[in-house]
Amino acid sequence: MTMNSGKVFLGVVAGLAAGAALGVLFAPEKDSKARKLISKRTDDLIDAVNEKIEDKFKKVMDVVTERLKKAKSDEATPYEKESQSRL
């Protein structure tokens, strides 16, 4: 996901959250039910965003790890490369 599409995603998520909260607040239900519904939807939204963040973080860490391994193997001396290939 590029930086621009990441901003779009966050904007959409924020818009959905605001719309859901306003919809529940103006719905003809008792205040306690509305608060519980807002709380549940907010928790669900937070869980979804956290899952997305964890997924992106894992992908970034995988890329960084692979690049570090490649850089390390590129810097190894011929003797070190031969030793590593035997393991």
Secondary structure, DSSP 8 states (H G I E B T S, - for coil): --HHHHHHHHHHHHHHHHHHHHHHHHSSS-HHHHHHHHHHHHHHHHHHHHHHHHHHHHHHHHHHHHHHHHHHHHHS-HHHHHHHHH-
